[in-house]
Amino acid sequence: MLNIGLNEIGMRQIAYIGLGSNLDSPAGPPVEIVRAAIESLATIGAILARSSLYVTAPVSYENQPPFINAVAGLRTEQDPERLLKCLLAVERSFGRDRTAGIPKGPRTLDLDLLLIGDLIHESPSLIVPHPELPHRRFVLAPLAEIAPDAVHPALRRTIRELLADLPDEGANSRSAVRVLSHANPLYYQA
C-alpha cells in the first residue's frame, strides 16, 4: 500500500467527497437524496463546505437519466480506508447496492472520495486522489466552487487550473454540467 502525505493517524484532514444520484429511492428523488446524503456526512466528520447542486449528463454509460451532482468538504480524522467504509455505509443507507446493476449505470447514490489534503494513497480498494478527478467536469466544477485553490497532490495543479484545462466537448462540455441550485453560503470554504 502506498501512502504519501501528511495524513497521520489522528491528524484532521479535509476530505472532498463527490456525490451523485440519478435514481429515486425511499429517501426521495435524486435532488433530495444528494441533499440528505450531504447531511449524513456529518456522522463521519464536520461538514465544512458544500457546493451547489449540478445537473449533469451521464458519462460512459449514456443510456440513463441525468445526474444530480455536488461536492462536500469534510474535516475528518478517519484514515482513507476507514473513510471509504463509512462512505459505502452511507451509500447503502440510501439504497445503493454496488454488487447489482450496470457499471457506471444508474444509481441511487454514489459517493467518491476525491481528495484528502495532500495525501496520495493507493491500495487494492482505494486510490486517492480519485484517478478520474482531472478528467470530469461534473466533479471539478462543484469542487472548484468550494475549493478552487486546493492542489491535486500528484499533478501539483489547482482544481481551478484542472477545470480550465478541460475540453468543452461531450460530457465535459459546459452545457452538460449546469447549476441546478446554489449552495447555502453558511459553510466554510476551504
C-alpha positions as CSV (number, residue, x, y, z in Angstrom):
1,M,0.0,0.0,0.0
2,L,1.3,3.4,-1.0
3,N,0.5,6.3,1.4
4,I,2.3,9.6,0.9
5,G,1.4,12.9,2.5
6,L,0.6,14.4,5.9
7,N,-2.2,12.1,6.8
8,E,-1.0,10.5,10.0
9,I,-3.4,8.7,12.3
10,G,-5.4,11.2,14.3
11,M,-4.5,14.2,12.1
12,R,-7.6,16.1,11.0
13,Q,-7.7,16.4,7.2
14,I,-10.1,17.9,4.8
15,A,-11.6,15.3,2.6
16,Y,-13.6,16.2,-0.5
17,I,-16.4,13.9,-1.3
18,G,-18.2,13.8,-4.7
19,L,-21.9,12.9,-4.6
20,G,-24.2,11.8,-7.4
21,S,-27.6,10.4,-7.9
22,N,-30.0,9.7,-10.8
23,L,-32.5,7.2,-9.3
24,D,-35.3,7.7,-6.8
25,S,-35.1,5.8,-3.5
26,P,-37.2,5.7,-0.4
27,A,-35.3,8.9,0.6
28,G,-36.9,10.7,-2.4
29,P,-35.8,11.9,-5.8
30,P,-32.1,12.5,-6.7
31,V,-32.1,16.1,-5.6
32,E,-33.3,15.2,-2.1
33,I,-31.0,12.1,-1.9
34,V,-27.9,14.3,-2.6
35,R,-29.0,16.9,-0.1
36,A,-29.8,14.3,2.6
37,A,-26.5,12.5,1.8
38,I,-24.6,15.7,2.4
39,E,-26.2,16.0,5.8
40,S,-25.4,12.3,6.5
41,L,-21.7,13.0,6.1
42,A,-21.9,14.8,9.4
43,T,-21.8,11.4,11.0
44,I,-18.3,10.9,9.6
45,G,-16.8,14.4,10.2
46,A,-17.6,18.1,10.3
47,I,-19.1,19.4,7.1
48,L,-17.0,22.5,6.1
49,A,-18.3,23.2,2.7
50,R,-20.9,22.1,0.1
51,S,-21.2,23.1,-3.5
52,S,-24.3,23.9,-5.4
53,L,-26.3,21.1,-6.9
54,Y,-25.5,20.4,-10.6
55,V,-27.5,18.6,-13.3
56,T,-25.0,16.6,-15.4
57,A,-25.0,14.4,-18.4
58,P,-24.1,10.8,-17.7
59,V,-20.5,9.7,-18.6
60,S,-19.5,6.3,-20.1
61,Y,-22.9,4.6,-19.9
62,E,-25.1,7.3,-21.6
63,N,-28.5,5.5,-21.7
64,Q,-29.7,6.7,-18.3
65,P,-31.2,9.8,-16.7
66,P,-29.1,12.9,-16.0
67,F,-27.3,13.0,-12.6
68,I,-27.6,15.4,-9.7
69,N,-24.0,16.0,-8.5
70,A,-22.3,18.0,-5.7
71,V,-19.1,18.1,-3.7
72,A,-18.8,18.4,0.1
73,G,-15.7,19.3,2.1
74,L,-15.5,17.2,5.3
75,R,-13.0,17.6,8.2
76,T,-12.3,14.1,9.4
77,E,-9.8,12.1,11.4
78,Q,-10.6,8.9,9.5
79,D,-7.8,7.2,7.6
80,P,-8.6,6.8,3.9
81,E,-9.7,3.1,4.1
82,R,-11.9,3.7,7.1
83,L,-13.4,6.8,5.4
84,L,-14.2,4.7,2.3
85,K,-16.0,2.1,4.5
86,C,-18.0,5.0,6.1
87,L,-19.0,6.4,2.7
88,L,-20.1,2.9,1.4
89,A,-22.3,2.6,4.5
90,V,-23.9,5.9,3.7
91,E,-24.5,4.7,0.1
92,R,-26.1,1.6,1.4
93,S,-28.4,3.6,3.8
94,F,-29.8,5.3,0.6
95,G,-30.4,2.0,-1.2
96,R,-27.2,1.6,-3.2
97,D,-26.1,-2.0,-3.9
98,R,-22.7,-1.9,-5.6
99,T,-23.0,-5.6,-6.4
100,A,-26.0,-5.1,-8.6
101,G,-26.6,-3.0,-11.7
102,I,-24.6,-1.8,-14.7
103,P,-21.1,-0.4,-14.0
104,K,-21.3,3.4,-14.4
105,G,-25.1,2.9,-14.7
106,P,-28.0,4.4,-12.8
107,R,-27.7,4.6,-9.0
108,T,-29.5,5.9,-6.0
109,L,-26.3,7.4,-4.5
110,D,-22.6,7.4,-5.5
111,L,-20.1,8.8,-3.1
112,D,-16.5,9.2,-4.3
113,L,-13.5,10.1,-2.2
114,L,-11.9,12.7,-4.4
115,L,-9.0,14.2,-2.3
116,I,-7.8,14.1,1.3
117,G,-5.5,17.1,1.9
118,D,-2.2,16.4,0.2
119,L,-2.5,12.6,0.6
120,I,-1.5,10.2,-2.2
121,H,-2.9,6.8,-1.3
122,E,-3.0,3.6,-3.3
123,S,-4.4,0.2,-2.2
124,P,-6.3,-2.6,-3.9
125,S,-9.6,-1.0,-2.7
126,L,-8.9,2.8,-3.0
127,I,-6.9,5.3,-5.0
128,V,-6.7,8.9,-3.7
129,P,-6.8,11.4,-5.4
130,H,-9.6,9.8,-7.4
131,P,-8.0,8.8,-10.7
132,E,-10.7,10.3,-12.8
133,L,-10.8,13.6,-11.0
134,P,-8.8,15.7,-13.5
135,H,-11.0,14.4,-16.4
136,R,-14.5,15.1,-15.1
137,R,-16.3,18.4,-15.3
138,F,-19.2,17.1,-13.2
139,V,-16.7,16.8,-10.3
140,L,-14.3,19.6,-11.0
141,A,-17.0,22.3,-11.4
142,P,-18.6,21.8,-7.9
143,L,-15.1,21.2,-6.3
144,A,-13.8,24.4,-7.9
145,E,-16.8,26.2,-6.4
146,I,-15.8,25.3,-2.8
147,A,-12.0,24.7,-3.1
148,P,-10.6,26.3,-6.2
149,D,-7.1,26.6,-4.8
150,A,-6.9,23.0,-3.5
151,V,-4.0,21.3,-5.1
152,H,-4.1,17.9,-6.7
153,P,-1.1,16.3,-4.9
154,A,0.1,14.2,-7.8
155,L,-0.4,16.7,-10.6
156,R,0.6,19.7,-8.5
157,R,-2.2,21.8,-10.2
158,T,-5.0,23.6,-8.6
159,I,-8.6,22.5,-9.1
160,R,-9.2,25.8,-10.9
161,E,-6.4,25.0,-13.3
162,L,-7.6,21.5,-13.9
163,L,-11.1,22.7,-14.6
164,A,-9.8,25.4,-17.0
165,D,-7.9,22.8,-18.9
166,L,-10.9,20.5,-19.7
167,P,-12.0,20.4,-23.3
168,D,-15.5,21.9,-23.8
169,E,-16.9,18.9,-25.6
170,G,-19.2,15.9,-24.9
171,A,-19.9,15.1,-21.3
172,N,-17.3,17.7,-20.4
173,S,-19.0,20.5,-22.2
174,R,-20.1,23.4,-20.1
175,S,-23.7,22.8,-21.3
176,A,-23.5,19.2,-20.0
177,V,-22.8,20.4,-16.4
178,R,-25.1,23.2,-15.1
179,V,-26.0,24.6,-11.8
180,L,-29.4,23.5,-10.5
181,S,-29.5,25.3,-7.2
182,H,-26.9,27.4,-5.4
183,A,-25.4,26.3,-2.1
184,N,-26.3,27.7,1.2
185,P,-23.3,30.0,1.9
186,L,-23.2,29.2,5.7
187,Y,-20.4,26.7,5.2
188,Y,-16.7,27.4,5.5
189,Q,-14.8,27.4,2.2
190,A,-11.5,25.5,2.4
